[in-house]
């Protein structure tokens, strides 16, 4: 495929032009008076930054790559905290604009008193760390249920749903997980379920079935738990056939690792095992054996430790069962059933961990055990999003996705003045030579640009420190890369038959 090659500031300017086009669309959605955007995919109306950014595709090949790079700021922010995606894009664009002022431009003959690319990147990094330190110092912890509910209301922009989310998170605690799901009902509600979140995800992105969220989602699946590395499917042939005989639709294997051959088998096996779908999930990265035993309690079945059991010995009674799995690249939420057997197993596991906690001397391990016990006790809450119409339900679902993450982040690291005020207050104290001084004001300025005359950000509006911190970190990383690019090589888009015909007519 032919390539397009650009050098110097021409390449950089084309990349930045694409980033600007993406940012101008996304930034318009920011704040209580921001606009919504219609997306052709799913025929939905939303102001969710990352959803909008993913749908942007520009005609110019190099500009499109610039938009792609900027989009990474929102994608990475979304993966880590699930909120702040628009903030990350607005910050990144503003940082790029300030950073390029310090760089030489050979085409325009501007070379004197300029910095090198690495000097600019180092300056951004140093300033970012200073801003985050000031941000953390401003943080105020969430101390009451009412404060958490208020935080939820601001995020979701719906009093009823905000109260539901805030109360549910308060009951779950700082590390409890809320999941937003659509329901056919007209009203929103909450359902508590048993489950765990692990720090590893799907074995291959080729099995992602929710392209919009970048997730693998599986319901009502048999579970094989092991810390074996799966080198071949041969040891599992017998149990896979037994699962087929059970008339099960799928089996999810949670294992230490999978070879490329095994992953390929999982992707192509449906023609050889009566339509049985096999999903590979990587086992927890941290505290693998202990977390697998927690999963054993939640899901039932038997954990096959590589030093104690062979995969060939797995029988039907060793299988667990998950009612739902939502797996990303580096994390997964796994939900079990709610029956008396599972409840007994969970209580026994909590008792074992509580005994460990009593004798543990390490503060780090104590905190880790406390988190695990909390998840086993409380599980998850599913916020069911109901509405009078499908479009309204989808809109509320997008808002709830952000809100459940924002509320948990607020509970974990506290809050600061919202509406961009915290960043603005920090910026007002920074020297004029700082690259980040003007960009830090961009959030507040964008919100005020769409607000009615005389409107001010209410004192009740708070932003989660964790969301702002991660958004700034990702924005700085992307902006430094984009601003210092001095060349671009991208594939030329193939011409369609209609494009060729149009040129011939000309």
Phi and psi in degrees as a GROMACS rama.xvg file:
@    title "Ramachandran Plot"
@    xaxis  label "Phi"
@    yaxis  label "Psi"
@TYPE xy
-63.9878  149.418  UNK-2
-111.851  150.471  UNK-3
-102.301  128.744  UNK-4
-121.914  126.78  UNK-5
-130.294  143.021  UNK-6
-116.274  160.507  UNK-7
61.8584  -148.836  UNK-8
-67.7404  -22.043  UNK-9
-62.2095  -43.1952  UNK-10
-65.4044  -46.0286  UNK-11
-61.3675  -43.628  UNK-12
-64.6119  -36.2755  UNK-13
-67.9812  -41.3908  UNK-14
-62.4568  -44.2087  UNK-15
-67.5884  -34.3816  UNK-16
-60.7606  -40.2769  UNK-17
-67.2409  -41.121  UNK-18
-62.484  -38.5739  UNK-19
-63.0151  -41.5555  UNK-20
-62.969  -40.8326  UNK-21
-66.0543  -46.2098  UNK-22
-63.9116  -41.1766  UNK-23
-61.6242  -34.5588  UNK-24
-72.8924  -46.2907  UNK-25
-70.4772  -41.4924  UNK-26
-63.6556  -24.106  UNK-27
-66.4497  -15.4893  UNK-28
-89.8375  -5.79212  UNK-29
-74.2084  138.181  UNK-30
87.6423  172.623  UNK-31
-65.6173  -19.251  UNK-32
-110.732  13.6903  UNK-33
-68.4513  159.53  UNK-34
-92.6198  167.261  UNK-35
-102.959  161.936  UNK-36
-125.8  135.55  UNK-37
-86.0903  130.123  UNK-38
-109.803  129.382  UNK-39
-61.2564  -39.866  UNK-40
-68.0447  116.377  UNK-41
80.531  -1.17618  UNK-42
45.3453  59.1135  UNK-43
-125.19  154.223  UNK-44
-110.277  128.177  UNK-45
-151.347  161.057  UNK-46
-122.764  21.5509  UNK-47
-77.362  115.272  UNK-48
-56.7522  -47.7485  UNK-49
-69.5289  -34.3744  UNK-50
-65.3312  -41.6557  UNK-51
-66.834  -45.3802  UNK-52
-60.1628  -37.2111  UNK-53
-67.2598  -21.4912  UNK-54
-92.3234  -6.65824  UNK-55
-78.0892  123.839  UNK-56
-136.612  114.833  UNK-57
-95.8653  151.553  UNK-58
-67.3853  -43.4182  UNK-59
-72.465  125.675  UNK-60
-61.8312  -43.7439  UNK-61
-74.343  -40.6961  UNK-62
-58.8085  -37.4975  UNK-63
-63.5216  -36.7275  UNK-64
-68.8304  -34.9217  UNK-65
-62.3293  -42.0765  UNK-66
-63.4663  -38.1973  UNK-67
-63.1929  -45.188  UNK-68
-61.3251  -45.1009  UNK-69
-63.6108  -37.1041  UNK-70
-59.1353  -29.0048  UNK-71
-60.4765  -30.5635  UNK-72
-60.4155  -43.0892  UNK-73
-74.8306  -38.4609  UNK-74
-63.1963  -47.4652  UNK-75
-66.7581  -37.3498  UNK-76
-63.7203  -42.7656  UNK-77
-63.131  -40.1763  UNK-78
-64.2101  -35.2554  UNK-79
-86.4355  -43.0198  UNK-80
-125.763  -8.96046  UNK-81
72.154  12.4094  UNK-82
-155.641  174.234  UNK-83
76.3757  17.9403  UNK-84
-69.9873  -40.0086  UNK-85
-68.2825  -41.7104  UNK-86
-56.4428  -43.1025  UNK-87
-62.3439  -41.2804  UNK-88
-67.6219  -45.2501  UNK-89
-62.896  -44.1825  UNK-90
-61.5466  -46.1322  UNK-91
-60.0078  -46.1818  UNK-92
-61.4489  -42.1645  UNK-93
-66.5755  -37.8271  UNK-94
-66.6516  -40.9269  UNK-95
-57.4885  -46.4002  UNK-96
-60.1749  -39.3844  UNK-97
-74.5951  -37.4347  UNK-98
-66.5593  -40.1421  UNK-99
-66.8503  -21.1267  UNK-100
-65.3756  -23.472  UNK-101
-92.465  -5.3563  UNK-102
-99.05  149.569  UNK-103
-69.9073  153.421  UNK-104
-131.556  97.5514  UNK-105
-63.8094  -36.9344  UNK-106
-62.1581  -33.466  UNK-107
-97.3416  0.385965  UNK-108
71.8485  22.2172  UNK-109
-97.2184  100.94  UNK-110
-127.459  -30.2858  UNK-111
-71.3505  145.634  UNK-112
55.8167  35.4519  UNK-113
-111.532  161.034  UNK-114
-101.532  157.759  UNK-115
-79.0592  164.821  UNK-116
-58.6431  -43.3185  UNK-117
-67.9846  -32.7079  UNK-118
-65.2368  -40.1538  UNK-119
-65.2783  -44.9952  UNK-120
-61.9202  -42.9425  UNK-121
-64.6579  -37.6305  UNK-122
-66.0754  -42.8642  UNK-123
-60.6317  -43.6625  UNK-124
-62.0907  -44.7647  UNK-125
-64.2707  -44.1805  UNK-126
-66.646  -38.6843  UNK-127
-58.8423  -46.8731  UNK-128
-61.8991  -38.4115  UNK-129
-66.3149  -42.561  UNK-130
-64.644  -42.78  UNK-131
-63.9216  -38.1745  UNK-132
-61.9127  -42.468  UNK-133
-67.1389  -38.923  UNK-134
-62.9359  -44.9823  UNK-135
-64.2218  -34.2999  UNK-136
-68.4693  -25.9609  UNK-137
-83.2207  -13.6816  UNK-138
-63.4857  138.531  UNK-139
-117.975  127.475  UNK-140
-70.1992  151.788  UNK-141
-79.9007  119.649  UNK-142
-111.078  -18.9726  UNK-143
-130.875  159.683  UNK-144
-61.984  -36.5355  UNK-145
-63.8181  -39.2093  UNK-146
-64.7358  -39.0825  UNK-147
-69.5145  -40.2303  UNK-148
-61.5466  -42.7564  UNK-149
-61.9332  -40.1037  UNK-150
-61.7533  -39.8659  UNK-151
-67.5794  -41.2393  UNK-152
-61.8593  -42.2396  UNK-153
-62.8329  -41.2825  UNK-154
-71.0668  -44.9678  UNK-155
-88.0915  -15.2123  UNK-156
57.9119  36.6439  UNK-157
-152.006  115.49  UNK-158
-60.8974  -45.5549  UNK-159
-64.2157  -50.2138  UNK-160
-66.9358  -35.7656  UNK-161
-61.9238  -40.4358  UNK-162
-65.5034  -40.2079  UNK-163
-61.464  -46.7842  UNK-164
-67.5688  -45.7153  UNK-165
-61.1841  -45.1235  UNK-166
-63.7062  -42.5516  UNK-167
-63.284  -42.8578  UNK-168
-67.6491  -38.024  UNK-169
-60.8506  -41.6225  UNK-170
-68.6738  -33.7583  UNK-171
-77.9265  -26.8903  UNK-172
93.103  178.047  UNK-173
-61.9291  -33.025  UNK-174
-101.103  3.01108  UNK-175
-68.6828  150.358  UNK-176
-108.313  127.994  UNK-177
-107.104  139.071  UNK-178
-124.946  130.183  UNK-179
-94.7699  129.991  UNK-180
-135.482  147.302  UNK-181
-77.7139  147.498  UNK-182
-135.598  154.468  UNK-183
-75.0404  -10.4564  UNK-184
-68.1499  162.065  UNK-185
-84.2444  -18.4569  UNK-186
-118.256  157.717  UNK-187
-87.1424  147.638  UNK-188
-154.025  177.765  UNK-189
-128.678  139.301  UNK-190
-129.011  129.786  UNK-191
-91.1338  135.731  UNK-192
-137.366  159.367  UNK-193
-83.2331  136.838  UNK-194
178.516  171.953  UNK-195
-137.345  155.027  UNK-196
-109.608  131.959  UNK-197
-115.433  160.618  UNK-198
-96.0825  39.8455  UNK-199
-151.519  163.087  UNK-200
-134.12  -150.174  UNK-201
-63.5734  152.043  UNK-202
-77.9214  -17.9845  UNK-203
-156.3  137.895  UNK-204
-72.5371  -13.4319  UNK-205
-67.8437  -15.6695  UNK-206
-99.5914  6.96004  UNK-207
-58.3453  129.274  UNK-208
-118.174  -0.355017  UNK-209
-120.518  89.2185  UNK-210
-64.3109  -33.9389  UNK-211
-63.5873  -41.8634  UNK-212
-95.5263  -8.53305  UNK-213
66.8565  38.5551  UNK-214
-125.757  154.163  UNK-215
-98.3746  121.391  UNK-216
-122.568  125.192  UNK-217
-130.843  137.511  UNK-218
-120.39  146.369  UNK-219
48.43  68.7931  UNK-220
-124.186  141.067  UNK-221
-68.2552  151.818  UNK-222
-126.592  132.585  UNK-223
-112.257  121.722  UNK-224
-107.627  121.139  UNK-225
-157.766  153.138  UNK-226
-107.141  17.259  UNK-227
-66.9963  149.452  UNK-228
-85.903  125.968  UNK-229
-85.716  101.214  UNK-230
-87.538  -27.5259  UNK-231
-152.13  153.045  UNK-232
-85.0843  -5.46658  UNK-233
-56.7482  -45.433  UNK-234
-62.6746  -18.3861  UNK-235
-102.281  2.50296  UNK-236
-57.5849  -42.7929  UNK-237
-67.2152  -46.1065  UNK-238
-69.2248  -32.1396  UNK-239
-64.4609  -39.3867  UNK-240
-66.9277  -37.3344  UNK-241
-63.1643  -36.9366  UNK-242
-67.4419  -39.0932  UNK-243
-59.6868  -42.6425  UNK-244
-64.7475  -24.1564  UNK-245
-76.9326  -3.76317  UNK-246
66.1085  25.9061  UNK-247
-76.0955  150.191  UNK-248
-86.0469  -28.8516  UNK-249
-154.442  161.352  UNK-250
-136.605  136.719  UNK-251
-111.401  124.989  UNK-252
-101.662  117.171  UNK-253
-101.743  109.235  UNK-254
-138.64  167.268  UNK-255
-58.452  -46.3456  UNK-256
-164.163  165.58  UNK-257
-132.787  135.87  UNK-258
-74.7489  158.928  UNK-259
-55.7453  -34.185  UNK-260
-65.0077  -40.2447  UNK-261
-68.8254  -41.5556  UNK-262
-59.8806  -42.9562  UNK-263
-61.7853  -39.8565  UNK-264
-62.077  -43.1206  UNK-265
-61.2217  -33.7859  UNK-266
-76.4754  -23.7375  UNK-267
-119.279  6.79782  UNK-268
-77.754  -14.7721  UNK-269
-60.5287  -22.3323  UNK-270
-83.1434  -12.3088  UNK-271
-110.343  -13.8505  UNK-272
-125.673  44.8117  UNK-273
58.7017  30.5918  UNK-274
86.2389  2.34624  UNK-275
-64.2519  128.734  UNK-276
-95.0251  135.272  UNK-277
-117.345  124.275  UNK-278
-115.636  121.747  UNK-279
-90.2027  128.501  UNK-280
-123.732  131.231  UNK-281
-72.6903  136.123  UNK-282
-64.5872  159.211  UNK-283
-50.4589  140.203  UNK-284
-80.6957  -44.4322  UNK-285
-96.8052  132.546  UNK-286
57.095  46.2394  UNK-287
-54.5349  -52.4309  UNK-288
-62.4095  -43.502  UNK-289
-64.9121  -44.6656  UNK-290
-67.8411  -34.9641  UNK-291
-63.3529  -33.7695  UNK-292
-70.7235  -32.6939  UNK-293
-63.7394  -43.2863  UNK-294
-63.3367  -37.8743  UNK-295
-57.4466  -40.524  UNK-296
-68.4739  -41.1374  UNK-297
-71.63  -40.1145  UNK-298
-100.7  -12.1152  UNK-299
79.9133  -172.169  UNK-300
78.3731  -163.642  UNK-301
-131.586  130.46  UNK-302
-79.2342  122.152  UNK-303
-94.7138  98.0297  UNK-304
-77.7026  135.947  UNK-305
-63.7553  -23.3116  UNK-306
-87.2536  -10.8569  UNK-307
-118.024  -27.3098  UNK-308
-137.938  147.531  UNK-309
-96.7508  143.959  UNK-310
-61.8754  -30.1317  UNK-311
-62.8873  -18.634  UNK-312
-89.8672  -2.67565  UNK-313
-63.3878  132.032  UNK-314
-122.488  172.436  UNK-315
-57.4748  -38.5745  UNK-316
-67.1329  -13.5688  UNK-317
-85.7135  -6.96136  UNK-318
-78.2882  139.788  UNK-319
-96.4  -175.566  UNK-320
-147.109  131.116  UNK-321
-116.222  132.03  UNK-322
-77.9665  -27.1703  UNK-323
-160.524  142.583  UNK-324
-130.654  131.113  UNK-325
-122.042  107.095  UNK-326
-113.961  130.543  UNK-327
-104  -169.243  UNK-328
-66.405  -42.2459  UNK-329
-123.05  19.1884  UNK-330
-159.871  158.043  UNK-331
-151.475  143.545  UNK-332
-109.84  123.366  UNK-333
-122.69  120.89  UNK-334
-110.198  131.566  UNK-335
-99.4222  -171.981  UNK-336
-87.1647  167.707  UNK-337
-120.406  90.9977  UNK-338
-138.789  172.448  UNK-339
-62.8744  -37.5178  UNK-340
-63.7686  -45.4103  UNK-341
-65.3162  -42.381  UNK-342
-58.9073  -40.1021  UNK-343
-65.6741  -43.0545  UNK-344
-63.2608  -41.0148  UNK-345
-65.7188  -43.9015  UNK-346
-61.3216  -40.4062  UNK-347
-64.6528  -39.7879  UNK-348
-67.5549  -40.5768  UNK-349
-61.5164  -39.9466  UNK-350
-62.3255  -42.511  UNK-351
-62.8286  -45.2463  UNK-352
-68.0556  -34.1424  UNK-353
-65.2889  -37.0237  UNK-354
-65.9412  -39.812  UNK-355
-62.2843  -39.8418  UNK-356
-62.9575  -38.6754  UNK-357
-62.9259  -35.5039  UNK-358
-96.2856  -6.35819  UNK-359
-74.691  136.859  UNK-360
-105.025  -24.1048  UNK-361
-75.6122  126.512  UNK-362
-64.4777  -36.7515  UNK-363
-61.8343  -47.6141  UNK-364
-66.7775  -33.2561  UNK-365
-61.8342  -46.6108  UNK-366
-62.2076  -39.5434  UNK-367
-63.4727  -44.4622  UNK-368
-65.22  -39.5942  UNK-369
-62.0369  -40.371  UNK-370
-63.8181  -44.0413  UNK-371
-65.247  -41.6414  UNK-372
-62.7794  -40.4584  UNK-373
-62.2709  -42.8742  UNK-374
-66.151  -40.2779  UNK-375
-65.6964  -37.6291  UNK-376
-70.823  -46.6036  UNK-377
-98.0374  -25.6806  UNK-378
61.7958  -134.257  UNK-379
-122.796  163.764  UNK-380
-121.344  133.256  UNK-381
-100.269  118.172  UNK-382
-87.6702  110.411  UNK-383
-88.3942  119.528  UNK-384
-94.3726  110.87  UNK-385
-113.039  156.104  UNK-386
-163.456  174.057  UNK-387
-81.233  -19.2984  UNK-388
-141.326  161.415  UNK-389
-65.5  -42.4492  UNK-390
-63.4532  -41.4056  UNK-391
-65.2866  -39.2879  UNK-392
-64.5811  -43.7026  UNK-393
-65.8242  -38.0961  UNK-394
-64.085  -47.4533  UNK-395
-63.9558  -34.9179  UNK-396
-62.7661  -43.2754  UNK-397
-60.2023  -43.8494  UNK-398
-65.7792  -40.1439  UNK-399
-67.5186  -36.7558  UNK-400
-56.5215  -44.2563  UNK-401
-68.28  -42.8206  UNK-402
-66.0388  -42.4451  UNK-403
-63.7309  -33.4262  UNK-404
-76.574  -41.0987  UNK-405
-62.3151  -41.2013  UNK-406
-66.291  -42.456  UNK-407
-63.3195  -42.3564  UNK-408
-62.7462  -40.0649  UNK-409
-63.0526  -40.6394  UNK-410
-65.5058  -35.873  UNK-411
-77.5598  -45.8028  UNK-412
-121.733  5.3545  UNK-413
88.1178  -176.86  UNK-414
-132.684  162.074  UNK-415
-134.2  174.591  UNK-416
-53.8047  133.384  UNK-417
-92.0344  -172.686  UNK-418
66.3084  23.9037  UNK-419
84.3049  -0.810601  UNK-420
-66.3533  -37.2187  UNK-421
-61.535  -47.778  UNK-422
-62.683  -39.7222  UNK-423
-64.2665  -41.8808  UNK-424
-61.8591  -39.0818  UNK-425
-67.6308  -43.2971  UNK-426
-60.452  -37.9842  UNK-427
-61.0774  -23.3663  UNK-428
-94.9849  -7.37142  UNK-429
-85.2581  150.365  UNK-430
-63.5004  154.773  UNK-431
-65.5086  -17.9702  UNK-432
-78.9494  -8.42653  UNK-433
-75.0872  133.211  UNK-434
-61.7763  -36.9909  UNK-435
-82.3438  -6.21705  UNK-436
-58.1468  -54.9193  UNK-437
-71.1431  -44.3167  UNK-438
-55.7375  -35.104  UNK-439
-64.9098  -21.1514  UNK-440
-87.5686  -8.825  UNK-441
-64.6929  -33.6825  UNK-442
-67.3077  -50.4658  UNK-443
-60.3912  -44.8192  UNK-444
-63.6219  -38.6479  UNK-445
-66.4171  -42.7509  UNK-446
-62.9228  -43.1253  UNK-447
-70.9774  -25.3854  UNK-448
-67.9793  -22.3917  UNK-449
-106.29  -3.35328  UNK-450
-82.7437  154.04  UNK-451
-65.1382  158.16  UNK-452
-59.2764  132.453  UNK-453
85.5925  -4.10877  UNK-454
-74.2685  142.81  UNK-455
-131.508  154.852  UNK-456
-70.7882  125.697  UNK-457
-67.902  149.007  UNK-458
-64.5228  -22.6271  UNK-459
-73.8542  -18.7303  UNK-460
-78.3745  119.571  UNK-461
-126.693  148.368  UNK-462
-111.685  139.173  UNK-463
-67.3297  129.182  UNK-464
-59.4671  -41.2964  UNK-465
-60.8651  -40.3416  UNK-466
-65.3912  -46.3377  UNK-467
-63.5748  -41.3962  UNK-468
-60.8369  -50.1278  UNK-469
-66.7049  -41.0522  UNK-470
-59.6784  -41.9287  UNK-471
-67.5486  -42.1712  UNK-472
-59.8663  -46.3829  UNK-473
-70.7829  -38.0988  UNK-474
-63.3019  -43.8226  UNK-475
-63.6006  -41.1761  UNK-476
-62.4278  -47.692  UNK-477
-68.6611  -42.1718  UNK-478
-64.1426  -40.5031  UNK-479
-62.0741  -40.4789  UNK-480
-65.2984  -46.5285  UNK-481
-69.9354  -43.366  UNK-482
-66.8463  -30.0622  UNK-483
-98.4203  7.13429  UNK-484
-65.9919  133.37  UNK-485
-121.339  17.6756  UNK-486
-176.026  162.225  UNK-487
-150.052  133.319  UNK-488
-128.715  112.8  UNK-489
-134.143  155.882  UNK-490
-73.5158  138.703  UNK-491
-76.7289  135.509  UNK-492
-66.4727  136.213  UNK-493
-66.6114  141.689  UNK-494
-79.7289  136.634  UNK-495
-81.9197  167.274  UNK-496
-59.5359  -36.1314  UNK-497
-69.4386  -35.0078  UNK-498
-67.2606  -41.3282  UNK-499
-63.2318  -44.8946  UNK-500
-62.5203  -38.5243  UNK-501
-64.0609  -40.8824  UNK-502
-66.3111  -38.9251  UNK-503
-64.1328  -38.4398  UNK-504
-66.2385  -34.0011  UNK-505
